[in-house]
Amino acid sequence: MMVSLQSFDQTPDTGFRNSLYNDPEETEVPVQEKSSRTESRSQGVSELDITIATIYVEDALHFRNVPFRPDKLSLYQVYQSSLVRYLFVVFPTFLLSLALAETPRVEAIDVHWQAVWAVELVCLVACFCRVVHLRFCLTRKGFWSDIKNWVILVTIGTMFVDMMVWLGFKLLRERDVIRVSRVLRPLLIINFSDNRNLRKLLRNIKKTVVDVFSVLLLIFLFIAIFAMMATKFFERRTLIDPHGDPYLANFLDSYWNLYVLMTTANSPDVSLPAITNEQPFFFFFTPFSVITTFILMNILLAVVYKHYKLHLLEEVKVDVGITQSNLFKAFSLLKDPVTNHIHKEVWLKSYSAMGCPDTLQGLYWDYMVPSSDLMGISLHSFYKITDLLSSKIMIVITKKTWLEQTVPFIYNSNLSCYFRFLVSHMGFTLFYDILIFLNAVVLSLKDSPPILEDIFLALFNFEIVAKIYTHGPRKFSSTAWNCYDCLVIWSATIFSLVVDVEGFHDSKNEEMGTVFLDMVLTLRVLRLLKLLLSFPQLRHIVSTLMQIVPSMGSYALLLFLFYYSYAIIGMEAFAGKILNDTENCGNDALNGTDFVAEGYCILSFNNILYSFVVLWTLTLVNQWHILAEGFVKVTSQAARLFFLSFHVIIVLIILNIFLAFVIEAFMLQIELDKQRKQGIDDHLDERGVNARRESHPQNQPVWYKNPNISTEEEEARKVYIGTSPLEGKVRYKRQKGTKSYNQLLLEMFQEDIQLGAEAGPEAVGSGVVGPLGPGEQHGKLAAVEESGEEEKQDQMRKDDLSYGSLQDMDII
């Protein structure tokens, strides 16, 4: 949903159009071409104007603010094309996956080191070519002023030098050395322009860390105070822990054990030796747990949540400003200089250039142009285009089912109508809900009669066939639960028939067949979720989760990249120190430790997969101190810094930020579901097209009409939207689907942005809401023109043109 800071209908600055073709530093356009373009614009909007405006609209949809060169439009369109971007994802993915074949490699992957080295070189060259491609698309200042491009080039250079050094050692001394640059690979993914959401999340984390630093410092200070007290209490008591080591004998051991106690991972083990010796020590450990675990940790979450929302609001304001800046530039290219509106002919050309379906032209035009404004699309209305293009609106053609077309005399008979009425009745659904529950009960029984399974399968097959007959295959398959039912029921049916007819030829096949059949039958238990979703409260929660889960992809990717970096560091530091399937995990230093007693020998950094398992175990916190102590035993006390930093960054900061996002998004979705639909949904309801059904003959023209306008205006505003592909009933419908990360953020802070917009552009510019969008800047331009202050007017125009480059500085 598009959220605007403030919109004004005053005349946009025509200086932008002229500056686009007169860039003295970067773009050299022949004089003859300039004059032809000028003549073309005097007669109407040129094709080049439409192309550039289309690019600006596309950038607005994706919140991109790229200072591309007008003479390199083809290169820029190729750079931003979906095919090129998807193909480019392959190279960073291969680059990260090389850790599977590099030393220490996964045992199942045996690839020669020369092939691995060559693939890494190809990936680096591809990344470099991507950067060079971007350089040719942008102005010189726009490219080199962006720090993320410097980060990419420095990272590629560092990795290339490291590869050459490693190759030299490999060829001359035939041994591996530490590859320090492998930990830098995630920087390539983070800094490329396609991953703006990832950089946005990293900026939020960086700013949040600064804000919560005082709380973290307070936590560490409290632990240090209690560690000094513990050292003073126990250094002369010569207590022994269960492993025979001195109990809290020095400050570092005391600090480490108390930090772990704050996470509750070693509770009550760490306190038992002291309490067993002297019970009053209970009053030492209890206040510590109350202060750190129950008070300070919750304060940390509250502070993270508060500041995370503030920083997220700032990011959303920047996104809105970037969007309006791009739309303002696009409007300046498409508008009529006399009426300051976009005429219908220009709109239709631009609409086609955007690749939008012709069948929605009328709907879009009617939404953007009020019935009282016959001149065309104003600047204020043009800001709605992102709301339209981000909405998935489809034309639904309700036609006869295959059976109704083939055998109408049977399908429309009295008996058939009565049967279809029963299948569509609530009692039919309730009956099968009860069957699903009974089927789950039977499956849970130890020795259930096989005949019951056959009866349930027959009934469920009848349900599927009855629904297909009633609703038609297309409508039936449009529901995910119906597809799941078909997959599970038909798989179980076919397999049961094969077993009954063919049987099993040997015991091994019989065992495998039994396992497969049990698995298929067990999957039917998941149909209980379908039963639970019949309750409105549970259905509301599940639908809310389904809406916000896809937007968590940025967090999952960020967590994966942190895991990758820590896994590389762990493999360089701990590979080969702990071995599986050997006595004492292959290291005598672990003899008698909990690490060996708990059977944690498989948790090692001997390859990238094992490393991810270790890091995931550390993230879950349970028994993480035993893992850490195991690696401390085989290396040194300094290994604690690795595990301590991982816990602070991942568990205390990133997971708390993720929790804050989930809470905010979940509460937002619940509130939005309770409120009335907005934007394009309002328009669909007002026009009656969200539920309108109009019969159209096959291959006959379909016209979109606004039912709220007068008959005199009807012909002037009627818009041809295409041809009805099939005979049936046509209606518009907004397609339901999951929300992206950016859509959730815009909805999350819609009220805050609108409140700032109502305060006027002065409040926006003063920082109440955020940076000035193009609409607000243009509002000031109009005021300046009235006052005759030409110098301020020129400065404001320059600010508008440079607005984007100041807002999207993705600095890591």
N, C-alpha and C positions, 0 to 999 in steps of 0.2 A: 504494500500500500504506500502510495506516495504521500509524504507529509511535507508541507511547505511552510517555511518560516513566515513569509509574508509575500503577497503578490500585489503588483501594481499594474494598471493598464495604461500607464503613460507611454510615450513614444520611446522605444529602445534606441540606444545610441547607434547611429549609422556609421560612426567612426570605426566600429569594429569590423564591418564589412569591408571598408576600404583598407584597413590595416592588414586584413587577411591576405590581400593581394599585393601588398606593398611592404614586405619585410626586408629592409635594406641589408640586414646582417646575414640572413639564412637563405631566403628564397629569391632566386633571380628569375623573373618572368619577362619575356620579351615585350617590348613596347607595343608591338602589333597585337599580341595576345591580350595585353591589358586593355587596350582600346576596344577589342572585340568583346571582351567580357563586360566592359562598362556599357557598351551599347546593348548587349544582351540583357543586362540588369535593368537598363532603362525601359526596355520593352517588356520585361517580365523576369521571372526567376530562371536562371540558367541551370543546366543539368549539373554543372559543377557545384553550384550553390546547394542543390538538392542532395548531392552526394555527400558534401561536407556536413550539411545539417543532419543527414541520416547518421553519420558517424558520431556527431555530438549527442544525438538521442540515444544511440547504442551505448556510448560511454556513460551517459546519465543513468541508464538502467543498471549498469554494473558499477556505478560509483567510481568511474575512472576519471582521472584528470591528467591527461597526457598531452603535452604541448607538441602535437604532431605537426609535420611540415605539410602545407597544402599541396606542394609539388610532389609529395611522396605518398599520395593517398592509396595507391595500389599496394605499396609495400606495407603500409600501416594496416590496411584491411586484411592482408595475408597474415600479418603478425597476430592480429586479434581474432582471426577466424577460428571457429571451434575445432576444425580438423587439425590445424597446426598446433593448437594448444593441447589437444588430446594426444597427438603424436609426441609432443615434447615431454609429456609426463613419463614416457617410456624411459628416457635417458636418466633422469634423477632416480627413478625406481630401480633401474639396473645398477646405478652407482651405489645405492644403499644395499642392494642385494648381493653385491660382491663380497660382503662380510661373510656370507655363507661359505665361500670357496677360499677365502684368504686365511692365512695362518693366524690363530688356530681355527681350522675349518670344521664344518660338519662332516662326520665320518661318511655319510652316504653320498656326499658330493666330492667326486675325485676329478678335479679339473686342473690341468697343468698351469703352473704359475705364469707362464708366458701368455696363455690365453686370457687369464684374469687381468694381467697388466695391460694387454692390448684393448680389452673391453673398457677398462677404466680410462685409457687414453682417448678412445672414441667418445665416451660419455663427456669427458672434459672438453673435447673439441666441439661437440654438439652444443654444450652449454655456452661456450665462447661464441659460436656462430649465432646463437639466440641473442646474445648481448650485442653483437655487431649488427644484427638485423634491427634491433631496437634503436641503435645509434643512428642508422640511416633514416629511420622514421621520425626521429625527434630533432628539434633544434639543438645546436651545440650547447647552448646554455641550459636548456631543459634536461639534457642527458647528464652533463657533468656536474650539475648542481644537485643531482639526486644521489644521496649517499649510498643507497642500496646498490646502485650500479658500481660504485667503488668497492663495496664489500664483495660483490660477486667477482670482480676482476682480481682483487687481491687474493680471494679464496682460491680461484682457479690457478693463479700464479704460484701460490704457496703449495698447493697440491701437486702441481707439475714439477716443481723443484724437488719436493719430497719423493715423488716417483722416480726421478732421475737418480737421486742419492741412493734410494733403496735398490734400484737396478744396478748401480755401480757396486754396492756391497754384495749383491747376489751373484754378479758375474765374476768379480775379482776374488772374493773371500768365501763364496758359496755358503752364505749364512744370512738369516733374516735379521733385520734390525727393527727397532720400534718405528712404526708408521704414525708419526704425530699428527699428520694432516687428516687421517680418517675421521677424527672427531669433528672436523670442520664440514663434512659433507652435508649435514642438515642446513647449514647456512645457505647453500645454493637453493634449496627448496624454499626456504623462508623468504629470501630476498628477491626472487623472481616476481615480476609484476602480477602473475596470475594468482598469487597467494596473499592477496591483500587482507583477507579476514584473519589469516594467521599472524600477519604483522600487527594488525589491530589488537589481537589478543595479547601478543607479546608486549606491546606498548602499555596495555592495561596492567599487565603483570608487573612491568617495570615501575610504573607509577604507583601501583598498590603497595609494592615492597617498600618504597620510600615512605608511604603513609603509615604502614604498619610496623615500620622499623622500631618505633618507640615501644610498641607492645612486645615485639620480639626481644628487644633489649631488656625490658622489664622481666620477661620470662627467664631469660638467661641469667639475669642478676639474682632473681629469687633462687634459682638452682645453685648459683655460686655461693650464696649466703648459706643455704642449707648444706652444701657440700663442705664448706669450711667448718660448720658446726659438727657434721658427721665425722670429719677427720679428727676434730678435737675430741669428740666423744669416744672414738673407737681405736685411736692409734695406740693407746696404752692398755687397752683391754685384751689385746692379742687374740681376738676372735678369729675363727676359721669358718670359711664358707663351705658348702657341701662338697666342693671339689678339692678341699684341702689348701686353698690359697688364702692369704691374709684377707680379712674382711674389712673393706673400706679403709685400707691402710694409708692411702695418700689422697691428695686432693683430686688428681685426675681420675682415679678409679671411683672416688665418691661422686664426682660430677657426672661421669658417664652412667653409673648405675642409677642415680637420681633422675637423669634425663630419661632413661628408659622407663623408670617408674612413672614418670609423668605421662607416658604413652600407655601405661597399664600393662605393658607386655611382660614384665617380670614381677608382677604383683600376684601374690604376697611373698614370693620367694626371696626378694632382696631384704625384706624386713624380718623374716623369721629368725635368722641367727641372733639378731639383736634382741628381739622380743622374747625369744626363748631364754636368753641369758638374763635379761632384766625387763620385766613386763612394762615398766613406765616408759620405755622407748616407743611404745605404741603411740604416745602423745607427741612424738617427734615426727613419725611418718604420716600420721593421719592429717595434721594441719598442712603438711607439704602437699599431699594429694588433693586436699580440698582447695588450697590456694591455686595450685598450678593446673590440675586437671579440670576441676569443676568451675573455677572462676576465670583464670587467665586465658585458658584455651577458648572458652566461650566468648570472652571479650575480644580475643583475636578474630574469631569468626564474625562477630558483630562489626568490628572495625573494617575487616576485609569487605564485608557486604556493603557497608556504607560507602566507602571510598571507591569500590569497584563500580557501583552504580553511577557515582559522580563522573568517573573517568569514561564510563561507557556512554553517558549522556554527551560528553564532549565529542566523542567519536561520531555519535549520531548527528550532532550538529554539523560537523565537518562534512559528513556524507550528504546531508541535505543541502549544504552550501555548494558542494561540488555538483550535485544533481541540478540545482537551479542555475548554476553558472553555465553548465553545458546546454541546458534548455534555452537559456537566454541567448546564447550565441546562435543556436539553431534557429530560434525565432527571428533573430535579426537578419538572417540570410533568407528566410522564406516569406517574410511579411511584405505587404505592399507599402511603399514609403508614403503613400498619400493617406490611405485609410488606417494604416498601422494594424492591419489584420491579415491573416492568411486566407486567401480566397480558396474556394472549393476546388478549382482546377489545380492549383499548386498543392493543395492537401492530397488530392487523389494521386498525383505524381509522387509525392513524398511517401504516401502510404504504401504504394506499390514498391518503392525503392527500399522500404524497411522490410520487405518480405512478408507482410501481413496478409492474411487470407482476404480475398475480395468479398467474400460473403459477409464480412463484418464492417465494411466501409460505412454503411448507413448507421449502424449502431454507434460506432465511434464518433462519427460526425455529429449525430444528434446529442451525444453525451457531452461533447466539447463545445457545442454552439448552442447557447440558450435560444429559446423560441423568440425572445425579444430582440435578438441581435442577428440581423440578416446579412451583415457585412462579412462575416467569417469568424475565424478563430482569433481571439484576443490573446495577449500575453498571459493574462490571468488564467484563461481556459487552457492555454497550451501547457501550463504546468501540470495539468491532469493527465498528460499523455503517458507518463510513467505508471500511473495507476491503471490505465487501460492495458498497456503492453505487458505489465507484470501479472495481469489477471488472465487466467486461462478460461476464455469464453468459447463455448462450442455451440454449434447448431445441432440440435437433436431432432432427428426425423423419425417420428413414430410411425412405423409401417406394420403391415400385417406379418404375422409369423409365417414360417415356411409351411406349416401344416394348414394354416388358414388359407394360404394362397393355393396350396396343392389340392387339398380335399376340403373345401369350405362346407360342403353339405354334411360332412361328418363333424368337423371342428365346431360348427355353429349349431349343431343339433341340440335338442333339449337335454338329452342325456349328457352330452359333452359340456354344455354350459353349467349344468348342475355339478358335474365332476370338478370343473375348474373353479366353481364357487366354493366347493368344499376344500380344495387344496389351498385356496387363498384365504380361507377362514382362519381366525385365531386359534380355534380348537385344534386344527391340523398341526399348527406349530407347537401348541402346548403338548399334544400327544407325543410328538417326536422329541420334545425336550425331556419328557419323562422317560422315554426309551433311552436317550443318551445317558441319563443318570443310572438307569437300571443296568445298561451295558457296562458302565464303569464299575458298578458293584460286582457284576458277574466276573469281570476281568480280574478284580482284586481277590476273588476266591481262589483257594489253592487248587482244588480239584472240581472244576465246574464241568458239567456235561457238555460234550462237543456239540450236541444237537442245538444247544442254546446259541452258540456262535453262529451256526447256520441260519437259525431263525432271525437273529439280529441282522445278519448280512442281507437276508432276503428283504426284510422290512426297510432297511436303509437304501437298498437298491430301488425299491418301489418308490421311496420318497424322492430320489433323484430323478427317476423317469417321470413321475407325476409333475414335478416342478418344471422340467424341461418341456413337457407337453403343454403345460398351462401358460408359462411365460415366454417360451421360445428359447432356443439355444443362446442367442446373443445376450438377452437380458439376464438369463440364468448365469452365464459365465462372467458377467460384469461384477459379480460379488465374489470377494476373495474367499469367504467361507464356503461358498458353493464349490469353487475350484478345489479347495482343500478336501472337502467331503468326497468329491469325485476321485481325487488322487488316492486317498486312503481306502475308501470302500471298494473301488474297482480293483486296486492292487491286491487287496485281501481276497476279493472274489476270484480273480483270475488265478492267483496262486493256489487257493483252496481247490479250484477245479483241476488244475494241473496235478496237484498231489493226489486227488481222488482218482484221476484217470491213469496217470503214469506211475505214481508211487515213487519211492526212492530206491535206487539201485544198490547202494551200499550205505554203511553206517555213517561215513563221513558226510555224504550228501544229505542224509537224513538229519544229521545234527545241524548242518548249515541251513537247511530248509526250515527246520524248526525255529532256529534263531531268527531267520528273516520273517517268518510268519508271526512270531511273538512280537517282533519289533513293529510290524505293520498294525497288528491288533492293539498294541500299546499306544500307538499314535492316535488311535480313536479316543483315548482318554482325554487328549487335548481338546476334544470337542466339548468338554465340560466348560471350557472358556466361553464357547458360544452360548452355553446355558447361562453362565454368569453375566454375560453381556446383555442379557434380556432385562436385567435390573437397571433402571435409568442412572442411578448413582455410579455404579461400576462402569457402565458404558461411557459415562461422561469422563471419568478418570482415565480410562484406557484411550479414548479418542484424544484427550489432551496430551497424553504421553506420546501417542503416534504423531501428533503435530510437532512436538518439540524435539523428538529423538533425532531426526535428520539434521537439525541445526547444531547438534553436538559434534558434528564431524570435525570442526576446527579444533575442538578440545581434544578429541581422540588423536588427531594428527599431531598436535603439539605434544601430547603425552608420549606418543610413539617416538618423536624426534628426540625428546629428552632421554627416553629409554635407550635409544640408539647411541647417543653420545656417552651415556654412563656405561653402556655395555662395551663400547670400544675401550674406554678407560679401564674398565674392570678386566677385560681380556689382556690388555697390555700389562696390568699390574699383578693379576692373580692366576693367569692361565698356567695350568700344569701343577699348581700348588696342591690341589685337591683332586683325587682320582676316585672313580666309582668302581665298585666290585673288587676292592682290595682291602686288606686289613688296615684299620685306622685311617681309611680314606687315602691310603698311599702316603701318609705323612705321620711320623711318630709323634710330632708335636701335638697331634689331636688325640693321643691316647688318653682315655678316661674322661673325655669332655662330653658335654651334652650334645655337641654336634654329631659325634659318632653314635652316641646312645639313641638319639632320635632318628637315625638313619638318613641324615641329610647329605650323604656323600654325593648324591646325584646333583645337588644344588651347587654348581660350580660355574666358573667363567671360562670353561674349556672350549666353548664355541658360542656363536651369537644366539642360538636357540636356548641353550642352558642359561646364558646370561639374562635373557628376557624372563625366564622362569624365576630366577633369583630376584630380579628387580620387581616383578609382580608380587612375589612373596613379601618383599620389603614394603611394598605399597600397602598391603593388607595389614601390616604392623604386627600381627600375631607371631610371636617367637622370633621377631626380627633381630633381637639382641643375641640370640644363640647363633644365628647366621653370621652376624658381625664378629662375634668373639671367635668363631671358627677361623675366619680369615685373618683376624688379629694374631691368633696363635701361630699361623704358618708364615706370617710376615713380621709386622711390628705394630706397636701402638698407633702409629700414624695412619694405619688402615681405618681407624675409627672416623677420621675426617671424611673419608669417602662415603661411609654409610650415614654419618651425621648430616652432611650436606645434602645427600639424597632425601633424607627424611624431611629436612627443613623446606627444601625447594618443592618437592613433589607433594608431600602429605600436608604440611602446614600451610603452604601458599597456593599451589596450583589446584589441589583438590578442594580447598576452601573456596577459591574463586569459582571453580566448577559448581560447587554446591550453591553458591550465591546465584549463579546464572540459572540453575535448575529451579530454585525456589521462585525467583522473579518471573521466569518464563511460565512456570506452572500456574502461578497466581494470575499472571496476565491473561493466559488462555482461558482460565475459568471466568474471569471478568468479561472478556470479550464475548464468550459464548452466552453470557447473560444479557449483554447489551444488544441493541438493535444493529443490524448490518449497516455498513457505511459505504460510501464511495460508489463504485460501479454497481454494487448490490442494490443500493438505494435507487439508482437509475433504472436498473432492470425491473425492480418492483413498481416504480412510478410509471414506467411505460407499459407495464403489464407483460413484458416479454419473458420474464422469468417463469411464467406459467402459461404464456399464450400459446395456443395451438391453432394454426391456420392450415387448412388443406390446400395443397398445391398440386396441380397435375404434373405428371412426369415431364422433365425437360422444358418446362415453361418458366418465363421470367418470374423472379421473386423480388418484390419491392419492399423495402423497409419503410414503414410509415410511423410517424409520431402521432398517436391518437389524441394528443392534447392540443394540437394546433387547429386553426380554422381551415375551412375548405379552400379559402382563397390562397392561403399560404402553402397548401398541401403540394401543389405541383412544383412550386419553387424549391421546396425543401425535400422532395422525394428523392431518394437515392437508390440506385440500382445496386443490389448486393450479389447478384449472380443468378445461377440457374439451379433449380431444385433437382438434385441428382436422381432422386427416387420419388415415386409417388407416396405421399403420406402426410403426416401432420408435422409442421415445422415449428420449433420454438428455440429460443436462446436459453443457455444455461451456463452458469459459472461452474467450471469444473472444480470439484473439491480435491484437495491434495495437501501434502505436507508443506510446511513453511520453511523457507531458507533462513539462514542465520541473520542476514540483513533485514529480511521482512519482520522477523521477531523483534529485532532491535528497534525498528521504526515504530512498530506498534507498542513496544514497551515504553517508549518515551514520547508518544504522540501528544499526550496531554501537556507535558512540560514544554515541548516545542511550540505548541499552539498558544500556550499562555504567554510565552516570550514574544510570539508574533503579535499578539493582541496589544502588547505594550508599545508596539511601533518600532520602526527601524532604528530610532535613536537608542532604545533599550537594547536592541539586538547588537548594535555596534558597540555599545558600552560594555558588553560582556555578560549581560543578563541572560541572554540566550546563546550567543555564540557569534562567529564571524558573520559579516554582512553577506547575504546572498545577493545575486544579481538583481532581484526584484527590489530589495531594499536600497541597493546602490543606485538603481535607476530612479527610485522615488526621490532620493536626494538630488539626482541630476535634474529632475523636473523643477525642484525648488530652487536650485542654483540658477537654472535658466531664467526663471521668473525674476530673480534678483539681479541678473545681469553680471554675475561674477564669472567671467569667462575663464580666468586662470584656474579657479577651483573646479570648474566644469572639466577642463582638460585633465587635471590631476585625477579626478574621479574616474574618467574614462580609462586612464592608464591603470588605475587600481583595479578596475573591472577586468582588464585584459590580463593582468598578472595575478589575478585572484587565485586561479587554480594552482599555480606552481607553488604557492605558499601554503596550501592546505593539505596536499597529499605527499608530504615529505616522509616517506616510510623509512625512518631511521631506526636501526636496530640498536 
